[in-house]
């Protein structure tokens, strides 16, 4: 009788451990990335953060004083390069992707981070 109980307990313990390990493997991979994004003002901040909030991104914040964007995202659902490309399409250059020049030219004059004087 003791052998049967020990066998059952061993099987239950092994089953519990294997289920627990497989559940941990299936959890989403949350990652954080920090990279440079060129901008100047609070309108830039709003534009950059909105462009970065694509599917798979959980949280973003752009620091105007350091030009640093912090992105918390699901690495199992998103390649961070897509965030760079989305920001570049909004007119802002990241450390990996140059801005869409047409989008940049449409930015308000206060957002001219390339040093040019824009006239509208």
mmCIF file of the C-alpha atoms, coordinates in Angstrom:
data_MODEL
# 
_entry.id   MODEL 
# 
loop_
_atom_site.group_PDB 
_atom_site.id 
_atom_site.type_symbol 
_atom_site.label_atom_id 
_atom_site.label_alt_id 
_atom_site.label_comp_id 
_atom_site.label_asym_id 
_atom_site.label_entity_id 
_atom_site.label_seq_id 
_atom_site.pdbx_PDB_ins_code 
_atom_site.Cartn_x 
_atom_site.Cartn_y 
_atom_site.Cartn_z 
_atom_site.occupancy 
_atom_site.B_iso_or_equiv 
_atom_site.pdbx_formal_charge 
_atom_site.auth_seq_id 
_atom_site.auth_comp_id 
_atom_site.auth_asym_id 
_atom_site.auth_atom_id 
_atom_site.pdbx_PDB_model_num 
ATOM 1   C CA . UNK A 1 1   ? 0.000  0.000  0.000   1.00 0.00 ? 1   UNK A CA 1 
ATOM 2   C CA . UNK A 1 2   ? 2.822  2.411  0.832   1.00 0.00 ? 2   UNK A CA 1 
ATOM 3   C CA . UNK A 1 3   ? 4.467  1.702  -2.498  1.00 0.00 ? 3   UNK A CA 1 
ATOM 4   C CA . UNK A 1 4   ? 1.273  2.586  -4.345  1.00 0.00 ? 4   UNK A CA 1 
ATOM 5   C CA . UNK A 1 5   ? 0.875  5.847  -2.397  1.00 0.00 ? 5   UNK A CA 1 
ATOM 6   C CA . UNK A 1 6   ? 4.527  6.779  -3.001  1.00 0.00 ? 6   UNK A CA 1 
ATOM 7   C CA . UNK A 1 7   ? 4.130  5.998  -6.688  1.00 0.00 ? 7   UNK A CA 1 
ATOM 8   C CA . UNK A 1 8   ? 1.009  8.128  -6.956  1.00 0.00 ? 8   UNK A CA 1 
ATOM 9   C CA . UNK A 1 9   ? 2.658  11.018 -5.089  1.00 0.00 ? 9   UNK A CA 1 
ATOM 10  C CA . UNK A 1 10  ? 5.713  10.780 -7.345  1.00 0.00 ? 10  UNK A CA 1 
ATOM 11  C CA . UNK A 1 11  ? 3.569  10.863 -10.456 1.00 0.00 ? 11  UNK A CA 1 
ATOM 12  C CA . UNK A 1 12  ? 1.578  13.855 -9.165  1.00 0.00 ? 12  UNK A CA 1 
ATOM 13  C CA . UNK A 1 13  ? 4.764  15.714 -8.226  1.00 0.00 ? 13  UNK A CA 1 
ATOM 14  C CA . UNK A 1 14  ? 6.397  15.071 -11.603 1.00 0.00 ? 14  UNK A CA 1 
ATOM 15  C CA . UNK A 1 15  ? 3.198  16.120 -13.396 1.00 0.00 ? 15  UNK A CA 1 
ATOM 16  C CA . UNK A 1 16  ? 2.963  19.315 -11.367 1.00 0.00 ? 16  UNK A CA 1 
ATOM 17  C CA . UNK A 1 17  ? 6.578  20.235 -12.090 1.00 0.00 ? 17  UNK A CA 1 
ATOM 18  C CA . UNK A 1 18  ? 6.275  19.599 -15.821 1.00 0.00 ? 18  UNK A CA 1 
ATOM 19  C CA . UNK A 1 19  ? 3.042  21.622 -16.064 1.00 0.00 ? 19  UNK A CA 1 
ATOM 20  C CA . UNK A 1 20  ? 4.611  24.472 -14.104 1.00 0.00 ? 20  UNK A CA 1 
ATOM 21  C CA . UNK A 1 21  ? 7.706  24.530 -16.338 1.00 0.00 ? 21  UNK A CA 1 
ATOM 22  C CA . UNK A 1 22  ? 5.695  24.483 -19.554 1.00 0.00 ? 22  UNK A CA 1 
ATOM 23  C CA . UNK A 1 23  ? 3.465  27.296 -18.259 1.00 0.00 ? 23  UNK A CA 1 
ATOM 24  C CA . UNK A 1 24  ? 6.533  29.416 -17.591 1.00 0.00 ? 24  UNK A CA 1 
ATOM 25  C CA . UNK A 1 25  ? 7.793  28.837 -21.132 1.00 0.00 ? 25  UNK A CA 1 
ATOM 26  C CA . UNK A 1 26  ? 4.469  29.999 -22.591 1.00 0.00 ? 26  UNK A CA 1 
ATOM 27  C CA . UNK A 1 27  ? 4.452  33.321 -20.709 1.00 0.00 ? 27  UNK A CA 1 
ATOM 28  C CA . UNK A 1 28  ? 4.999  36.365 -22.848 1.00 0.00 ? 28  UNK A CA 1 
ATOM 29  C CA . UNK A 1 29  ? 8.476  37.845 -23.065 1.00 0.00 ? 29  UNK A CA 1 
ATOM 30  C CA . UNK A 1 30  ? 8.335  41.446 -21.877 1.00 0.00 ? 30  UNK A CA 1 
ATOM 31  C CA . UNK A 1 31  ? 11.405 43.442 -22.866 1.00 0.00 ? 31  UNK A CA 1 
ATOM 32  C CA . UNK A 1 32  ? 12.608 47.024 -22.577 1.00 0.00 ? 32  UNK A CA 1 
ATOM 33  C CA . UNK A 1 33  ? 14.449 48.988 -25.240 1.00 0.00 ? 33  UNK A CA 1 
ATOM 34  C CA . UNK A 1 34  ? 15.994 52.439 -25.032 1.00 0.00 ? 34  UNK A CA 1 
ATOM 35  C CA . UNK A 1 35  ? 17.155 54.323 -28.090 1.00 0.00 ? 35  UNK A CA 1 
ATOM 36  C CA . UNK A 1 36  ? 17.687 57.810 -29.431 1.00 0.00 ? 36  UNK A CA 1 
ATOM 37  C CA . UNK A 1 37  ? 14.891 59.609 -31.270 1.00 0.00 ? 37  UNK A CA 1 
ATOM 38  C CA . UNK A 1 38  ? 15.441 63.139 -32.571 1.00 0.00 ? 38  UNK A CA 1 
ATOM 39  C CA . UNK A 1 39  ? 12.938 65.771 -31.508 1.00 0.00 ? 39  UNK A CA 1 
ATOM 40  C CA . UNK A 1 40  ? 12.660 69.210 -29.960 1.00 0.00 ? 40  UNK A CA 1 
ATOM 41  C CA . UNK A 1 41  ? 9.433  70.063 -28.166 1.00 0.00 ? 41  UNK A CA 1 
ATOM 42  C CA . UNK A 1 42  ? 6.363  68.688 -26.417 1.00 0.00 ? 42  UNK A CA 1 
ATOM 43  C CA . UNK A 1 43  ? 4.553  68.331 -29.748 1.00 0.00 ? 43  UNK A CA 1 
ATOM 44  C CA . UNK A 1 44  ? 7.453  66.100 -30.838 1.00 0.00 ? 44  UNK A CA 1 
ATOM 45  C CA . UNK A 1 45  ? 7.067  64.124 -27.601 1.00 0.00 ? 45  UNK A CA 1 
ATOM 46  C CA . UNK A 1 46  ? 3.381  63.462 -28.287 1.00 0.00 ? 46  UNK A CA 1 
ATOM 47  C CA . UNK A 1 47  ? 4.039  62.542 -31.925 1.00 0.00 ? 47  UNK A CA 1 
ATOM 48  C CA . UNK A 1 48  ? 6.951  60.207 -31.097 1.00 0.00 ? 48  UNK A CA 1 
ATOM 49  C CA . UNK A 1 49  ? 5.114  58.444 -28.279 1.00 0.00 ? 49  UNK A CA 1 
ATOM 50  C CA . UNK A 1 50  ? 1.952  58.027 -30.373 1.00 0.00 ? 50  UNK A CA 1 
ATOM 51  C CA . UNK A 1 51  ? 3.961  56.644 -33.305 1.00 0.00 ? 51  UNK A CA 1 
ATOM 52  C CA . UNK A 1 52  ? 5.724  54.187 -30.983 1.00 0.00 ? 52  UNK A CA 1 
ATOM 53  C CA . UNK A 1 53  ? 2.479  52.831 -29.533 1.00 0.00 ? 53  UNK A CA 1 
ATOM 54  C CA . UNK A 1 54  ? 1.932  50.062 -32.058 1.00 0.00 ? 54  UNK A CA 1 
ATOM 55  C CA . UNK A 1 55  ? 0.569  46.565 -31.450 1.00 0.00 ? 55  UNK A CA 1 
ATOM 56  C CA . UNK A 1 56  ? 2.828  44.732 -29.001 1.00 0.00 ? 56  UNK A CA 1 
ATOM 57  C CA . UNK A 1 57  ? 4.036  47.889 -27.240 1.00 0.00 ? 57  UNK A CA 1 
ATOM 58  C CA . UNK A 1 58  ? 2.879  48.189 -23.636 1.00 0.00 ? 58  UNK A CA 1 
ATOM 59  C CA . UNK A 1 59  ? 4.376  51.540 -22.598 1.00 0.00 ? 59  UNK A CA 1 
ATOM 60  C CA . UNK A 1 60  ? 6.520  54.342 -24.056 1.00 0.00 ? 60  UNK A CA 1 
ATOM 61  C CA . UNK A 1 61  ? 8.109  57.530 -22.812 1.00 0.00 ? 61  UNK A CA 1 
ATOM 62  C CA . UNK A 1 62  ? 10.323 59.969 -24.689 1.00 0.00 ? 62  UNK A CA 1 
ATOM 63  C CA . UNK A 1 63  ? 12.695 62.130 -22.638 1.00 0.00 ? 63  UNK A CA 1 
ATOM 64  C CA . UNK A 1 64  ? 13.041 65.496 -24.368 1.00 0.00 ? 64  UNK A CA 1 
ATOM 65  C CA . UNK A 1 65  ? 16.246 66.422 -22.512 1.00 0.00 ? 65  UNK A CA 1 
ATOM 66  C CA . UNK A 1 66  ? 18.147 63.303 -23.633 1.00 0.00 ? 66  UNK A CA 1 
ATOM 67  C CA . UNK A 1 67  ? 16.272 62.413 -26.861 1.00 0.00 ? 67  UNK A CA 1 
ATOM 68  C CA . UNK A 1 68  ? 15.844 58.913 -25.382 1.00 0.00 ? 68  UNK A CA 1 
ATOM 69  C CA . UNK A 1 69  ? 12.767 56.792 -25.971 1.00 0.00 ? 69  UNK A CA 1 
ATOM 70  C CA . UNK A 1 70  ? 12.027 53.971 -23.538 1.00 0.00 ? 70  UNK A CA 1 
ATOM 71  C CA . UNK A 1 71  ? 9.776  51.223 -24.890 1.00 0.00 ? 71  UNK A CA 1 
ATOM 72  C CA . UNK A 1 72  ? 8.342  48.292 -22.944 1.00 0.00 ? 72  UNK A CA 1 
ATOM 73  C CA . UNK A 1 73  ? 7.067  45.709 -25.391 1.00 0.00 ? 73  UNK A CA 1 
ATOM 74  C CA . UNK A 1 74  ? 6.300  42.032 -25.974 1.00 0.00 ? 74  UNK A CA 1 
ATOM 75  C CA . UNK A 1 75  ? 9.364  40.627 -27.680 1.00 0.00 ? 75  UNK A CA 1 
ATOM 76  C CA . UNK A 1 76  ? 7.425  37.498 -28.627 1.00 0.00 ? 76  UNK A CA 1 
ATOM 77  C CA . UNK A 1 77  ? 4.946  39.617 -30.615 1.00 0.00 ? 77  UNK A CA 1 
ATOM 78  C CA . UNK A 1 78  ? 7.014  42.514 -31.944 1.00 0.00 ? 78  UNK A CA 1 
ATOM 79  C CA . UNK A 1 79  ? 10.355 43.194 -33.603 1.00 0.00 ? 79  UNK A CA 1 
ATOM 80  C CA . UNK A 1 80  ? 11.586 46.494 -32.129 1.00 0.00 ? 80  UNK A CA 1 
ATOM 81  C CA . UNK A 1 81  ? 12.642 47.614 -35.617 1.00 0.00 ? 81  UNK A CA 1 
ATOM 82  C CA . UNK A 1 82  ? 8.914  48.091 -36.381 1.00 0.00 ? 82  UNK A CA 1 
ATOM 83  C CA . UNK A 1 83  ? 8.799  50.751 -33.667 1.00 0.00 ? 83  UNK A CA 1 
ATOM 84  C CA . UNK A 1 84  ? 11.790 52.520 -35.241 1.00 0.00 ? 84  UNK A CA 1 
ATOM 85  C CA . UNK A 1 85  ? 10.078 52.442 -38.651 1.00 0.00 ? 85  UNK A CA 1 
ATOM 86  C CA . UNK A 1 86  ? 6.768  53.740 -37.283 1.00 0.00 ? 86  UNK A CA 1 
ATOM 87  C CA . UNK A 1 87  ? 8.527  56.667 -35.626 1.00 0.00 ? 87  UNK A CA 1 
ATOM 88  C CA . UNK A 1 88  ? 10.508 57.406 -38.813 1.00 0.00 ? 88  UNK A CA 1 
ATOM 89  C CA . UNK A 1 89  ? 7.247  57.487 -40.796 1.00 0.00 ? 89  UNK A CA 1 
ATOM 90  C CA . UNK A 1 90  ? 5.997  60.193 -38.428 1.00 0.00 ? 90  UNK A CA 1 
ATOM 91  C CA . UNK A 1 91  ? 8.971  62.417 -39.331 1.00 0.00 ? 91  UNK A CA 1 
ATOM 92  C CA . UNK A 1 92  ? 11.461 61.624 -36.564 1.00 0.00 ? 92  UNK A CA 1 
ATOM 93  C CA . UNK A 1 93  ? 14.869 59.984 -36.991 1.00 0.00 ? 93  UNK A CA 1 
ATOM 94  C CA . UNK A 1 94  ? 15.800 57.132 -34.652 1.00 0.00 ? 94  UNK A CA 1 
ATOM 95  C CA . UNK A 1 95  ? 19.247 55.710 -34.120 1.00 0.00 ? 95  UNK A CA 1 
ATOM 96  C CA . UNK A 1 96  ? 18.402 52.907 -36.592 1.00 0.00 ? 96  UNK A CA 1 
ATOM 97  C CA . UNK A 1 97  ? 16.024 54.453 -39.142 1.00 0.00 ? 97  UNK A CA 1 
ATOM 98  C CA . UNK A 1 98  ? 16.222 57.846 -40.872 1.00 0.00 ? 98  UNK A CA 1 
ATOM 99  C CA . UNK A 1 99  ? 13.015 59.854 -40.951 1.00 0.00 ? 99  UNK A CA 1 
ATOM 100 C CA . UNK A 1 100 ? 10.613 60.012 -43.861 1.00 0.00 ? 100 UNK A CA 1 
ATOM 101 C CA . UNK A 1 101 ? 11.650 63.371 -45.310 1.00 0.00 ? 101 UNK A CA 1 
ATOM 102 C CA . UNK A 1 102 ? 8.154  64.180 -46.607 1.00 0.00 ? 102 UNK A CA 1 
ATOM 103 C CA . UNK A 1 103 ? 6.727  63.641 -43.113 1.00 0.00 ? 103 UNK A CA 1 
ATOM 104 C CA . UNK A 1 104 ? 9.563  65.711 -41.621 1.00 0.00 ? 104 UNK A CA 1 
ATOM 105 C CA . UNK A 1 105 ? 8.843  68.596 -43.991 1.00 0.00 ? 105 UNK A CA 1 
ATOM 106 C CA . UNK A 1 106 ? 5.223  68.617 -42.813 1.00 0.00 ? 106 UNK A CA 1 
ATOM 107 C CA . UNK A 1 107 ? 6.180  69.005 -39.135 1.00 0.00 ? 107 UNK A CA 1 
ATOM 108 C CA . UNK A 1 108 ? 5.527  72.379 -37.486 1.00 0.00 ? 108 UNK A CA 1 
ATOM 109 C CA . UNK A 1 109 ? 8.471  74.801 -37.563 1.00 0.00 ? 109 UNK A CA 1 
ATOM 110 C CA . UNK A 1 110 ? 9.135  74.337 -33.836 1.00 0.00 ? 110 UNK A CA 1 
ATOM 111 C CA . UNK A 1 111 ? 9.809  70.651 -34.503 1.00 0.00 ? 111 UNK A CA 1 
ATOM 112 C CA . UNK A 1 112 ? 12.752 71.253 -36.887 1.00 0.00 ? 112 UNK A CA 1 
ATOM 113 C CA . UNK A 1 113 ? 15.355 69.129 -35.121 1.00 0.00 ? 113 UNK A CA 1 
ATOM 114 C CA . UNK A 1 114 ? 17.716 69.038 -38.123 1.00 0.00 ? 114 UNK A CA 1 
ATOM 115 C CA . UNK A 1 115 ? 18.709 72.659 -37.512 1.00 0.00 ? 115 UNK A CA 1 
ATOM 116 C CA . UNK A 1 116 ? 16.910 74.008 -40.570 1.00 0.00 ? 116 UNK A CA 1 
ATOM 117 C CA . UNK A 1 117 ? 14.507 76.923 -40.436 1.00 0.00 ? 117 UNK A CA 1 
ATOM 118 C CA . UNK A 1 118 ? 11.189 75.709 -41.757 1.00 0.00 ? 118 UNK A CA 1 
ATOM 119 C CA . UNK A 1 119 ? 8.635  78.054 -43.262 1.00 0.00 ? 119 UNK A CA 1 
ATOM 120 C CA . UNK A 1 120 ? 4.969  77.230 -43.604 1.00 0.00 ? 120 UNK A CA 1 
# 
